[in-house]
């Protein structure tokens, strides 16, 4: 439980720092984020890989997954790799956004059923399963959050 809370706290610090830096370097993105419709939700996902499989997961996301998320209406907010052990060797953390929880469900259902995704997943797992565990937390921006 402590590891999970530590990872979440670390992610939130990284997200906040990245957002602050982003505010000073990418005002167009901030304006777009603020203009999103009410009800927008964010999903924090943490993937724990099987031993020695983190680079395989990074490759799959870089080469296939992020593009396919967009194809199915998911917004790639950001991706993070923890710096400290034990998470540094086996963890990918990312945030997606959706117009609503219902939209998230529809997007995930379409993504999982996509033959292109199934082919990419199967090819990336030719030498064994990559992901050991997935944690998902849906979040909404607070009234005082700069990102909506």
C-alpha positions as CSV (number, residue, x, y, z in Angstrom):
1,X,0.0,0.0,0.0
2,X,2.8,2.4,0.9
3,X,4.5,1.8,-2.5
4,X,1.3,2.5,-4.3
5,X,0.8,5.8,-2.3
6,X,4.4,6.7,-2.8
7,X,4.1,6.1,-6.6
8,X,0.9,8.2,-6.7
9,X,2.5,11.0,-4.7
10,X,5.5,10.9,-7.0
11,X,3.4,11.0,-10.1
12,X,1.4,14.0,-8.8
13,X,4.6,15.9,-8.0
14,X,6.0,15.1,-11.5
15,X,2.7,16.0,-13.1
16,X,2.5,19.4,-11.2
17,X,6.1,20.2,-12.1
18,X,5.6,19.3,-15.7
19,X,2.4,21.4,-15.8
20,X,4.2,24.4,-14.4
21,X,7.0,24.1,-16.9
22,X,4.4,23.6,-19.6
23,X,2.6,26.7,-18.6
24,X,5.7,28.8,-19.3
25,X,6.5,27.1,-22.6
26,X,3.3,26.0,-24.2
27,X,0.5,28.5,-23.6
28,X,-1.6,27.1,-26.5
29,X,-1.9,23.7,-24.8
30,X,-3.0,25.4,-21.5
31,X,-5.6,27.4,-23.3
32,X,-6.9,24.3,-25.0
33,X,-7.0,22.3,-21.7
34,X,-8.9,25.1,-20.0
35,X,-11.4,25.2,-22.8
36,X,-12.4,21.6,-22.4
37,X,-16.1,20.8,-21.7
38,X,-17.3,20.3,-18.1
39,X,-17.3,16.6,-17.0
40,X,-13.9,16.0,-18.5
41,X,-12.2,13.1,-16.7
42,X,-8.6,12.0,-16.4
43,X,-7.3,8.5,-15.9
44,X,-4.1,7.8,-14.1
45,X,-2.7,4.4,-15.2
46,X,0.3,2.7,-13.7
47,X,1.7,-0.4,-15.4
48,X,4.1,-2.8,-13.7
49,X,6.0,-4.9,-16.1
50,X,7.3,-8.4,-15.7
51,X,11.1,-8.5,-15.1
52,X,13.2,-7.2,-17.9
53,X,10.1,-6.1,-20.0
54,X,10.0,-2.3,-19.3
55,X,11.8,-1.4,-22.6
56,X,9.4,-3.7,-24.5
57,X,6.5,-1.8,-23.0
58,X,8.1,1.6,-23.8
59,X,8.6,0.5,-27.4
60,X,5.0,-0.7,-27.7
61,X,3.7,2.6,-26.4
62,X,6.1,4.7,-28.6
63,X,5.5,2.7,-31.8
64,X,1.8,1.8,-31.5
65,X,-0.3,2.4,-28.4
66,X,-0.3,6.2,-28.1
67,X,-1.3,6.6,-31.7
68,X,-4.1,4.0,-31.3
69,X,-5.3,5.7,-28.2
70,X,-5.8,8.9,-30.2
71,X,-7.5,6.9,-32.9
72,X,-10.1,5.8,-30.3
73,X,-10.7,9.3,-28.8
74,X,-8.3,9.2,-25.9
75,X,-6.1,12.2,-25.2
76,X,-2.5,11.4,-24.3
77,X,-1.8,13.9,-21.5
78,X,1.6,12.6,-20.5
79,X,3.9,9.6,-19.8
80,X,6.4,9.2,-17.0
81,X,9.1,6.8,-16.0
82,X,9.9,6.8,-12.2
83,X,13.6,7.6,-11.4
84,X,13.8,5.8,-8.1
85,X,13.9,2.0,-7.3
86,X,12.1,-0.2,-7.2
87,X,9.7,1.5,-9.6
88,X,12.4,2.7,-12.0
89,X,13.0,-0.8,-13.3
90,X,9.5,-1.9,-14.0
91,X,6.9,1.0,-14.0
92,X,5.3,3.2,-16.6
93,X,2.8,5.9,-15.4
94,X,0.6,7.9,-17.7
95,X,-2.5,10.0,-17.8
96,X,-5.2,10.0,-20.5
97,X,-8.2,12.3,-20.7
98,X,-11.7,11.8,-22.0
99,X,-14.9,14.0,-22.3
100,X,-16.6,11.7,-19.7
101,X,-16.5,8.4,-18.0
102,X,-18.9,7.0,-20.5
103,X,-16.6,8.1,-23.3
104,X,-13.7,6.5,-21.6
105,X,-15.5,3.2,-21.5
106,X,-16.4,3.4,-25.1
107,X,-12.9,4.3,-26.1
108,X,-11.3,1.4,-24.1
109,X,-13.9,-1.1,-25.5
110,X,-13.1,0.1,-29.1
111,X,-9.3,0.1,-28.5
112,X,-9.3,-3.5,-27.0
113,X,-11.4,-4.8,-30.0
114,X,-9.2,-3.1,-32.6
115,X,-7.4,-5.7,-34.7
116,X,-4.4,-3.4,-35.2
117,X,-4.0,-3.2,-31.4
118,X,-4.4,-6.9,-31.0
119,X,-1.7,-7.5,-33.6
120,X,0.7,-5.0,-32.1
121,X,0.1,-6.5,-28.6
122,X,0.6,-10.1,-29.7
123,X,3.8,-9.2,-31.6
124,X,5.2,-7.3,-28.6
125,X,4.5,-10.4,-26.4
126,X,6.1,-13.0,-28.7
127,X,8.8,-13.5,-26.0
128,X,6.3,-13.5,-23.1
129,X,3.8,-11.3,-21.4
130,X,5.0,-7.7,-20.8
131,X,2.6,-6.3,-18.2
132,X,2.2,-8.0,-14.8
133,X,-0.2,-5.5,-13.3
134,X,-2.3,-2.4,-14.2
135,X,-3.7,0.1,-11.8
136,X,-6.3,2.7,-12.9
137,X,-7.7,5.7,-11.1
138,X,-10.2,8.1,-12.7
139,X,-9.9,11.7,-11.5
140,X,-11.6,15.0,-12.1
141,X,-10.0,18.4,-12.0
142,X,-10.8,20.5,-8.9
143,X,-12.2,23.9,-9.2
144,X,-8.8,25.4,-8.4
145,X,-6.9,23.3,-10.9
146,X,-5.3,25.0,-13.9
147,X,-6.1,22.0,-16.1
148,X,-9.7,21.1,-16.7
